[in-house]
Amino acid sequence: MDPLSTAILNETRRQFFSLSARGLGSIALYSLLGQRLRAEGLAGLPHFAPKAKRAVFLHMLGGPPQQDLFDYKPGLQNWYDKDLPDSVRQGQRLTTMSSGQSRFPIAPSIYKFNQYGRSGAWISELLPYTARMADDIAIVKSLYTEQINHEPAITFVQTGSMIGGRPCIGSWLAYGLGSMSRDLPAFVVMNATHSNPKAPIQAMSARMWSAGFLPSKYSGVALRSGGDPVLFINNPDGVPGNVRRTMLDGLSELNQMQEKRIADPEILTRIAQFEMAYRMQTSVPELTDLSKEPEHTYELYGEDARKGGTFANTCLLTRRLFERGVRFVQIYHNGWDVHGTVPGALPSQAKDVDQACWALVQDLKQRGMLEETLVIWAGEFGRTTYSQGKLTPTQYGRDHHPRCYTIWMAGGGIKPGVVYGETDDFSYNIVANGVHVRDFQATILRQFGIDHERFSYKYQGLDVRLTGVEKATPVQDIII
């Protein structure tokens, strides 16, 4: 059988139509293998002038309690241990962790609040450093979601769908806008440790930074806190660099032959990933070597920044990643699922992240990078005002609550020093300027110059968007 017939037999239907539309892919292959690799984004993007070139998503995994950190409700002191009124709950579905309770006693926050900045933002005593940057951030108190359990809620805020298998935000941006670095991936992920061993943990897996149905080269690359920063970054014992280079060249030739036969775009991805991995053998060790950081860096971020894997350390590495051209960084900080006892877990959680968040914003600001860098602090949902489990003056727990929660954003064209949205007297329902998770995602894309309604990827015959098919609107009131 001749080579053309063999290639046709090996093609899938989608590959055939894809091949017809894009030719033989030689231009893409050349750009991937050329001496001066330059990863371009999609033609036509950005749709308009972007405000942000890069972003970091600081995900507080588990759901921070908004009424203990940002959503000050002093009137709740008069409601201590009284049941949440039915008129407030309105028949809301509860998780199995509190649905069996005979009562829903209201638990006011035990933490002190003060007002800060031009906006007079109320911020808890647990976040003294965040309070110092009240004029640098936009606090949104009215985010909401439909998802009441962690797994679908995390997936929803990261991918726009509660069902797994969709690309996350970092992958969408890497796909649409390409890379700004030749030697590092466009999208990097770090899982930070937390200091309280008793803090509850949410299970995490690589699907949270997966490219989903996008080509796999747009997946996030995880940097590890111990051992080699990236698995298998070093050559095996007895294999020098020149041998590795010769092996990769031979493997590339074989992959190119296969790509010409069946036109599978994942083969191009594989070639690009091998080449990126080779370059990362030099770039990653230099990136993670903090020995040359001046002492004032650790005065800014705190001593925890010297310890690999801490939240402060990942924030410092984020600044270094941005300096080297990485477009999107995702940091997960676990332990915010405060069911049993808020006082037992929340203070240490807040301390882990407070100074580091402030330091990252100030560091970027001092270096003239904040204006083009979007910083996002958020969880997947909020917490209930009623106590889950035992309630005493010094002990209470909070269950999952999707109807309202608080996030903050800074830089990247976000208005500094504003508070947006409002909740009722029980921090239970939104009464002004609700922001759905899809609106939040549309706002992120908007800051990168992307119209979320015009940004899609054809999958299973559909033009799939990060924000889905339902209405989503960027939050114009917090955009410069």
Residue pairs with C-beta under 8 A, 6 or more apart in sequence:
1 9
3 261
6 261
7 260
7 261
7 262
7 263
8 16
10 261
10 262
11 19
11 262
11 263
15 262
15 263
15 264
18 263
18 265
19 25
19 263
22 28
24 260
24 263
25 259
25 263
25 265
25 268
28 268
29 256
29 259
29 268
29 271
31 37
31 38
31 39
31 40
32 268
32 271
32 272
32 275
33 252
33 271
33 275
37 182
37 275
38 182
39 178
39 179
39 186
40 178
41 175
41 176
41 177
41 178
42 175
42 176
42 177
42 178
45 176
45 177
45 449
45 450
45 455
46 177
46 448
46 449
46 450
47 449
47 450
47 451
47 454
47 455
48 449
48 451
49 449
50 413
50 447
50 448
50 449
50 450
51 372
51 374
51 412
51 413
51 447
51 448
51 449
51 479
51 480
52 372
52 373
52 374
52 411
52 412
52 413
52 447
52 448
53 180
53 327
53 372
53 373
53 448
54 180
54 322
54 326
54 327
54 328
54 329
54 372
54 373
54 374
55 173
55 327
55 328
55 329
55 373
55 374
55 375
55 376
55 412
55 444
55 447
55 448
56 318
56 322
56 328
56 329
56 330
56 331
56 360
56 373
56 374
56 375
56 376
57 169
57 170
57 328
57 329
57 330
57 331
57 376
57 378
58 315
58 331
58 333
58 353
58 357
58 375
58 376
58 377
58 378
59 154
59 157
59 158
59 330
59 331
59 332
59 333
59 378
59 379
59 380
60 333
60 336
60 349
60 353
60 377
60 378
60 379
61 154
61 202
61 204
61 332
61 333
61 334
61 335
61 336
61 337
61 379
61 380
62 150
62 200
62 202
62 334
62 335
62 336
62 337
62 338
62 379
62 380
63 150
63 153
63 336
63 337
63 379
63 380
63 381
63 382
63 383
63 400
63 401
63 405
64 336
64 349
64 379
64 382
64 383
64 405
64 406
65 109
65 338
65 342
65 346
65 382
65 383
65 398
66 141
66 382
66 383
66 404
66 405
66 406
66 423
66 427
67 73
67 76
67 109
67 383
67 385
67 427
68 109
68 111
68 124
68 126
68 342
68 346
68 383
68 398
69 123
69 124
69 126
69 127
69 350
69 406
70 121
70 122
70 123
70 124
70 139
70 141
70 406
70 408
71 122
71 141
71 404
71 406
71 423
71 427
72 109
72 113
72 122
72 124
73 108
73 109
73 385
73 425
73 426
73 427
74 113
75 425
76 106
76 108
76 109
76 385
76 425
76 426
76 427
77 108
79 106
79 108
79 426
80 106
80 107
80 108
80 393
81 105
81 106
81 391
82 105
82 106
83 103
83 104
83 105
83 106
83 386
84 104
84 105
84 106
84 385
84 386
84 426
84 428
88 424
88 426
88 428
88 429
89 104
89 428
90 429
92 403
93 148
94 148
94 399
95 148
95 149
95 399
95 400
97 339
97 388
97 399
97 400
98 104
98 384
98 386
98 388
98 389
98 399
101 388
104 384
104 386
104 387
105 386
105 387
105 391
106 385
106 386
106 387
106 426
107 342
107 385
107 386
107 387
107 391
107 396
107 398
109 124
110 343
110 393
110 394
110 396
111 124
111 125
111 126
112 124
112 125
113 122
113 123
113 124
113 125
114 122
114 123
114 125
114 131
115 121
115 122
115 123
116 123
116 131
116 132
116 134
117 134
117 135
117 417
118 134
118 135
118 417
119 134
119 135
119 139
119 417
119 418
119 419
120 419
121 134
121 139
121 419
123 130
123 131
123 134
124 350
126 346
126 347
126 350
126 351
126 354
127 350
127 354
128 354
129 354
129 355
129 357
129 358
129 359
130 137
130 354
130 357
130 358
130 408
132 358
133 358
133 361
133 362
133 410
134 417
135 416
135 417
136 361
136 365
136 370
136 410
136 416
136 417
137 361
137 408
137 409
137 410
137 414
137 416
137 417
138 408
138 409
138 410
138 414
138 415
138 416
138 417
138 418
138 419
138 420
138 478
139 406
139 407
139 408
139 418
139 419
139 420
140 406
140 407
140 408
140 409
140 420
140 421
140 435
140 440
140 475
140 478
141 404
141 406
141 419
141 420
141 421
141 422
141 423
142 404
142 420
142 421
142 422
142 423
142 430
142 432
142 433
142 434
142 435
143 378
143 404
143 405
143 406
143 407
143 421
143 435
143 436
143 437
143 440
144 402
144 403
144 404
144 405
144 430
144 434
144 435
144 436
144 437
145 153
145 156
145 157
145 380
145 381
145 402
145 436
145 437
146 156
146 162
146 402
147 153
147 155
147 156
147 162
147 380
147 381
147 402
148 381
148 400
148 402
149 400
150 202
150 337
150 380
150 400
152 162
152 163
153 162
153 380
153 381
153 400
153 402
154 202
154 208
154 380
155 161
155 162
155 163
155 164
155 166
155 208
156 162
156 380
156 437
157 378
157 380
157 437
157 440
157 441
158 168
158 169
158 208
159 166
159 167
159 168
159 169
159 212
159 466
160 166
160 437
160 438
160 441
160 465
160 466
160 467
160 468
161 468
164 207
165 207
165 210
165 212
165 213
166 212
166 213
166 464
167 175
167 210
167 211
167 212
167 213
167 214
167 218
167 457
167 466
168 208
168 209
168 210
168 211
168 212
168 220
168 330
169 328
169 441
169 444
169 466
170 186
170 187
170 189
170 209
170 220
170 327
170 328
170 329
170 330
171 187
171 209
171 210
171 211
171 212
171 214
171 218
171 219
171 220
172 214
172 218
172 445
172 455
172 466
173 186
173 187
173 327
173 328
173 445
173 448
174 185
174 186
174 187
174 211
174 218
174 327
174 328
175 211
175 214
175 215
175 218
175 457
176 448
176 450
176 455
177 186
177 327
177 448
177 450
178 186
179 185
179 186
179 325
179 327
180 186
180 325
180 326
180 327
181 324
181 325
181 326
182 279
182 325
183 276
183 279
183 280
183 282
183 283
183 324
184 280
184 283
184 284
184 287
184 321
184 324
184 325
184 326
185 220
185 221
185 276
185 280
185 326
186 218
186 326
186 327
186 328
187 209
187 218
187 219
187 220
187 221
187 326
187 327
187 328
187 329
187 330
188 220
188 221
188 222
188 223
188 321
188 326
188 328
188 329
188 330
189 208
189 209
189 220
189 221
189 222
189 223
189 329
189 330
189 331
189 332
190 222
190 223
190 225
190 314
190 317
190 318
190 329
190 330
190 331
190 332
191 204
191 222
191 225
191 309
191 331
191 332
191 334
192 225
192 309
192 310
192 311
192 313
192 314
192 331
192 332
192 333
192 334
192 352
193 225
193 309
193 310
193 311
194 311
194 333
194 334
194 335
194 348
194 349
194 352
195 310
195 348
195 351
195 352
196 335
196 345
196 348
196 349
198 344
198 345
199 334
199 335
199 336
199 345
199 348
199 349
200 335
200 337
200 338
200 339
200 340
200 345
201 334
201 335
201 337
202 334
202 337
204 332
204 334
206 219
206 222
208 332
209 219
209 220
209 222
209 330
210 219
210 220
211 217
211 218
211 219
213 457
213 459
213 460
213 464
214 457
215 265
215 266
215 268
215 269
216 266
216 269
216 273
217 269
217 272
217 273
217 276
220 328
220 330
221 230
222 230
223 229
223 230
223 284
223 288
223 317
224 230
224 231
225 308
225 309
225 313
226 308
226 309
228 234
229 284
229 285
229 287
229 288
230 280
230 284
233 277
233 280
233 281
233 284
233 285
234 281
235 241
235 243
235 244
235 281
241 281
244 278
245 278
248 274
248 275
248 278
251 274
252 271
252 274
252 275
255 267
255 270
255 271
256 271
258 264
258 267
259 267
259 268
259 271
283 324
287 317
287 320
287 321
287 324
288 317
290 305
290 306
290 316
293 316
297 305
297 316
297 363
298 305
298 306
300 359
300 362
300 363
301 312
301 315
301 316
301 355
301 356
301 359
301 360
301 363
302 312
302 355
302 356
302 359
304 310
304 311
304 312
304 313
304 352
304 356
305 312
305 313
305 315
305 316
305 356
305 359
306 313
307 313
310 352
310 356
311 331
311 333
311 352
311 353
311 356
312 352
312 355
312 356
312 359
314 331
314 356
315 331
315 356
315 357
315 359
315 360
316 356
316 359
316 360
318 329
318 331
318 360
319 360
319 363
319 364
319 367
319 369
321 329
322 329
322 364
322 369
322 373
323 367
323 369
333 349
333 352
333 353
335 345
335 349
335 352
336 345
336 349
336 379
338 345
338 346
338 349
338 383
338 397
338 398
339 388
339 389
339 397
339 398
339 399
340 388
340 389
340 397
341 395
341 396
341 397
342 396
342 397
342 398
343 394
343 395
343 396
344 395
357 375
357 377
360 375
361 370
361 375
361 410
361 411
364 370
364 373
364 375
364 411
365 411
370 410
370 411
370 412
371 411
371 412
371 413
372 411
372 412
373 411
373 412
374 409
374 410
374 411
374 412
374 413
374 414
374 444
374 447
374 448
375 409
375 410
375 411
375 412
376 407
376 408
376 409
376 444
377 407
377 408
377 409
378 407
378 408
378 440
379 405
379 407
381 400
381 401
381 402
381 405
382 401
382 402
382 403
382 404
382 405
382 406
382 427
383 398
383 399
383 400
383 401
383 405
384 398
384 399
384 400
384 401
384 428
385 398
385 401
385 426
385 427
385 428
386 399
387 396
387 397
387 398
388 397
388 398
388 399
389 396
389 397
390 396
390 397
401 428
403 428
403 429
403 430
404 423
404 427
404 428
404 429
404 430
407 440
409 478
410 416
412 447
413 447
413 479
413 480
414 447
414 478
414 479
414 480
415 477
415 478
415 479
415 480
418 477
418 478
420 433
420 435
420 475
420 477
420 478
421 430
421 432
421 433
421 434
421 435
422 430
422 431
422 432
422 433
423 429
423 430
423 431
424 430
424 431
433 477
435 475
436 472
438 467
438 468
438 470
438 471
438 472
439 472
439 473
439 474
439 475
440 475
441 452
441 466
441 467
441 472
442 452
442 467
442 472
442 473
442 474
443 474
443 475
443 478
443 479
445 451
445 452
445 455
445 466
445 467
445 474
446 452
446 474
446 479
447 479
452 465
452 466
452 467
452 472
452 474
453 465
453 467
453 472
455 465
455 466
456 463
456 464
456 465
457 463
457 464
458 464
